Amino acid sequence: MNQTDIIWRNYEFRLYLGSTAFSGVAFAMQQLLLAWILIDILELPATQVGVVQAAVGIPGIFLMLLGGARADGVDPRSLLLQVYSLAPLLPLFLIVIISFEQLGVLSVLLWGLGMSVVVSYSSPAQQAILNRVASSAVQKAVSAATAIGFMVQMLGLGVAGTMDALGLMPVLSFQALCIVLGAFAVRRLNPRVPARTGSDSALANILAGLKAVYQHKVILQVLAINFVSSIFNAGTFMTVFPFIIKRVYEGDALLLSMMMIIFYGGATASNFIMIRLMPLTHPGRAFLITQFSRMLILGIMWINPNFWLFALATIGWGLNMGVTTTLARTIVQESASEEYRARILSVYSLGLLGSPPIGALLLGWIIESFGTLNALVPAIIISIILFLYGVFWSDVYQYKSPEH
């Protein structure tokens, strides 16, 4: 029996995928809901949208590290249950605000900040569970989990895209329901005795995790590349992409959701392809080459092509992002020791979720100062710089997977 058959027949792994699928739908909806409420319903300029997105996301940087430290010292399943039990109150809060016709920047900021806290605090625990249920097939399990994650993101974006037609309240109700179902799915996972049972302070545990990252050269270098890349690439998708749809192609919420869906469709396809190719001997090489190729895709978007070509480039961007995201997580996940795994993965998640808000501040200003499409240029330049650094000044290109 090959590794692909092993992971799909693993009952615990299937339960894990179910738990991440339900919560993933709710969190994917958040991405589009926040952007479109700010851009279309409240009609804020790009500079203010960037500030609100940064205010929502930056606190998650600190909570991500705290969540990782916490998940290494407790059963991560129990931590997820606690967070998911409270999270449905957030969309219900916004529903109440809307029913009293008091929707404004402050209420949206509170709701967005709360959801950011949920995602940031729970993400390291969710990822730490994967190693336990994956057994020896870590690369394939990461790719499969990422592919399912992208699929449910498409579902969440499709539902969120109906907000103009159905209204915000039904869409937010669906978001709350998905989180509740995610909590029930997590509850079915088997509990686990934590790898670390000390009583160190949260700060000491966080610092120990950061030290573990610093001492592992390849992990540190992959995380650094991933963090810088996310500032400009994930930040571009979060902030610039919605403005391109609205201002350049004069689209609505449904068109934005459809474009985001085909983006994640490309990401899903790339992960199913990688499941067949994994385990890779040198995943770092594919990671860096894919980083470099992103400049060509964003370059096509920058020249303001016909919409059909823009849509094809969006699919290519999704394929590209699916590869880089999965390979970065694979290298970190299979290299991290069990004692520090959740804390190291919290730093990885910080790069994915904490850096786009930083990019939103800069990119929002670039949009209003230099034009919407010109906000793609920083990501193009960064893709080249990161490739050169990874090949000539890091050990990532030579990294060899322990699965071989």
N, C-alpha and C positions, 0 to 999 in steps of 0.2 A: 504493500500500500504506500503510495507516494505521499509527500507532505501536504499537498492540496487536499487529498481525500481525508487525511488525518484531521486537519483543522475543521473541515465542514462536518465531520462526524462527531466532533467534540461537543457534547451537550452544554458544558459550561461556556464554551466559546459562542455557541448559538444564543445562549441566554445573554451573554455580554453584548452581542450585536443588537439584540432586541432592546436592551436598556439604552444603548447609545443611539439607536434609531429614533425612539420616541423623543428623547431629550434633544436630539439633533434637529428634528423638525422645528421645535420651538425656538431653538437658538438661531437656526437659519432664517426663520421668519423675522427675527429681531434685526438682522442686518439690513433687510429691505425696508421694514417698517420705520426704523429710526431715520434712515436717509430720506425716505419719501415724505414722511410727516414734516421734517424740517424744510425740505426743498419745495414741496408742492402745496401742502396744507398750510403751513406757517409762512411759506414764501420768504425764507431767510436767504441773504446773499451767501456766496461761497465762503467768505471769510468767517461769518458767524456760524455757518454749518461746521466748518473745521474746528472752531473753538468748542462748540457743543460736543462734537464727536470726541475731541481730545479730553474734555472734562468728564465724559462718560467712561472713556477707556483707560486713562492714565492711572486712576486709583487701583485698577486691576493688576498693575505691575506688582504692587506690594502684596496684594492678596494672593497672587499667583504663587509667590515664594512662600507665604504663610501656609497656603493650602498644601504645597509640596511637603513642607516640614511637618505639618499635621498628619498627612497621609502616610508618612513613613513610621509614625508612632502609634497609629490606630489601625483598625480594620478599615481600609478605604471604602468598602461597601457601606459600612455604617455612616461614614462621613457623607457619602452621596445621598443616602436616605434622609439625613438631616437637612441637607441643602435643598433637595428636590421637594421636600414636604412643605417648605416655606415659600419656594419660588412662585407657585401659582398665584400667590397674593399680589404679585406685581402687575400682571396684566389685568387682574380684577380691579386693582386700584385705578388704573387708567380708564377702565370702563366706567367706573363711578364718576371720574372727572369729566368724561365725555357726556355722560347722561345729564350732568348739571351745566353743560356747555361752558366749561371753564378750561378747555384745552389751551395750553400756552407753553412757552419755552420752559418754565420752571417745572411744570408737571411732567413734561416729556423728559426733561433732564433727570428728574427723580426716578422715573420708571426705567430710563435707559441705564442710569447708574446702578440701580438695583439688579437689573439683568446682567450687567457687566460683572458685578460682584459674584453672582451665581455662577457664571461661566468661568471666571478666573479662579474662584476658590475650589470648584469641583473638578476642573480639567486635569490637574496632576493625579488626583485619586483615580479618575476614570482611566487614564492612560497606564497607571501603575498596575491596575487589575489585569491589563492585557497580557503582560508577561506570565502571570500565574496561569491564565487559561490557555496560553498559546503553546506551552510545553517547549519543545526544541525548535519549532517552526516559526521563529520570531519574524523573519522577513515576510513570509507569506501571510502571517496573521496581521501584521501591520498594514500590508497592502490591501488585504480583504477588508479590514476594519475601516480603512480610509476610503475605499471604494463605496462601501455601504454608507459611510458618512456623507459622501458627495451625493449619493442617490437620494438620501432623505433631505439633503439641502435643496435639491431640485423640487421635491414635494413641498417643503416649507415655503420656498420662494414662489411657487405656483399659487399656493393659498394666499400668501401675503399680497400677491399681485392683483387679487380680486378686491382689494380694499376700496377702490373707486366705485366698483359696481355694488358690492355688498355692504360697504360701510366698515368702519374700524371696529365696532363692537363685536360683530360675529367673528371677525378675524382674530381679535384678542381673546375671545372665548375659546377658540380652537387652540390658540397658543397655550392657554392655561391647562386645557384638557391633555395636551401632549406631555406637559411636564408631569402631571399626575400619573399618566400611564408609564412614563419613564421611571417614576418612583416605585410603582408596582413591579416593574421588570427588574429593577435593581434588587428589590427585596427577595427575589427568588435565587439570587446568587448565593453560593455557600460562603459563610463567614471565614475569615482567615486570621490566624494569630499574627500580630505585627512582628516584623523583623527586628524592630528596635523597641525596647520597653523602658528606656530611661526616663528621668524626670527633668531633663534639661529644659531651659527656657526656650521659647519660640525663636528668639533672636539667635541663641547659640546653635539651634538646629538649622536655621537658615544659613548662618555663616559656615557651618560644617558642610552643608550642601554646596555652597559656592566654592568652598575650598576643594571639594571633590571634583567640581567642574574644572577649576583652575589646574589641578594636578594631572588631569587627563587631557593631553595636548590636542588630540583629534576631536574630542567632544567640544572642547573650548573653541577650536577653530570653526567647526561646523555651526555651532551656536552663534558665533560672531558673524559669519557669513549670512546665516538665516535671519538674524536680527536686522542687519543693515538692509538686506534684500526686502524684508517685510515692511520697513519704513517707507520705501518708495514703490514697491510692487503691490503689496497688499494694501498699502495706503492709497495707491492709485485706483485700485479696484473699489475701495470703500468710498472714496471721496470724488475722484475725477470721473470715473465711469458713469455714475448717475447723472452728472452734469453734461457729459457728452450725449447721453441718450435724450435728455430734456432739451438742451440748447442747440446742439449740432443737428440731431436727427428729429427734433420736435416730437419726442415720444411721451407716453403717459406711463402710469404705474404698471399697467399690464405689459407694455413693451419692455420696460426695464426688467420685470420679473422673467419674461421670456428670454431676454438676452443673458440674464444671470443663470437661468436654467441651462442654456446651451453651453455656457462657460463651465458649469459644474458637470454637464454631460461629457464634455471633453476630458475633464479631470477624472470622472468615473471610468471612462473608456481606457485611459492610460493606466489606471490601477489594475483593471482586469487583464490588460496585456502584461503588466509586470508580474501578476500572480503566476502566469505561465512561464515567465523567464526566470523568476527567482528560484533559489537564492543566487544573488550576484556575487562574484568573487571580489570585484572592486566597485562597490556602489558609489564611492566618492568621485570616481571619474565621470560616471553618468550624471551625477548631481551637478558637477561643475560645467560640463558641456551643455547641459540643459539650461543652466543659468545664462550662459553666453548666448544661446539661440533665442532667448526671450527678446533681445534687442531688435531682431528682425521682425517679430510679430508686432511689437509696440511701434516700430517704425512704419509699418503699413497703416496702423491706426492714425498715426501722427499726420500723414499726408491727406487726411480727410477723404477716404475713398468712397465709392458708391456703397450703399448700405449692405448689399449682398457680400461685398468683399470685407466690409467691417465685421459682418456676422461670421464669416469664415475665419477671420483673424481672432475673433473672440473664442471660437472653438479651439483654435491652435493655442491661444493663451491658456485655456483651461487644461488642455493636454499637457502643456509645459508645466503649469503649476502643480498638476497632479503628480508628476514625476519628482519635482524638486521637494515638495512637501513630504511625500512618502519616503524618499531616500534620506532626507535629513533626519526624519523621525526614526527610520530604521537604524542608521548609524549610531544615533544616541541611545536608542532603546536596547540594542544588542551589545553595546559597549559598557553601559552603566551597571555597576554592581547592585545587588538587591538591597543592600543596606541604605544606599543613597538614591535609589532609582526614582522614587516619587519626587524628591527634591531636585534632582537633575532634570527630570521631565518638566518640572515646574519652570525651570529656566528656559527649556525649549518652548514651552507653551507661552512664556512671557514674550519670546521673540515673535510668535505668531499673533498673539492677541494684544500685546502691549505696545508693539511698535507702530501699527497702523494709526492709532490716535496721534502719535508724534508726527507722522507723515501728514495727517489731516491738517494740522496747523500750518505747515509749510505749503502744502499743495493747495489749500484753500486760498492762501495769499497769492500763489502763482497764477491760479485760475483768473482771479480778478485783476491781476497786474499785467499778465502777459498773454492771456487768452486760454480758453479751455483746453484745446488740443496741445498747446505748448507745455502744459503740466505733465505730459507724458515724457518729456525730454529727460528729466532727472533719472527716471527708471531705466531709460535706455543707456545712459552713461554708467550708472551703477552696475548694470549687468556686465559690462565689459570690465570694469575695475575689479569686481568680485571674482570673475573668471581668472584674470591675471594673477590676483593674489592667491587664489586657491591652487593654481598650478605651480607657480614659481616660489611662493613664500609660505606655503603651509604643507602639512602632511596629509591633507585630505585626498589629494590625487593618488597617493600611494597606499591609502588605507586598504587593508584586506579584511574581509568579513571573517569572524570566528566560526561561522557555519561551514567553512571550507577547511 
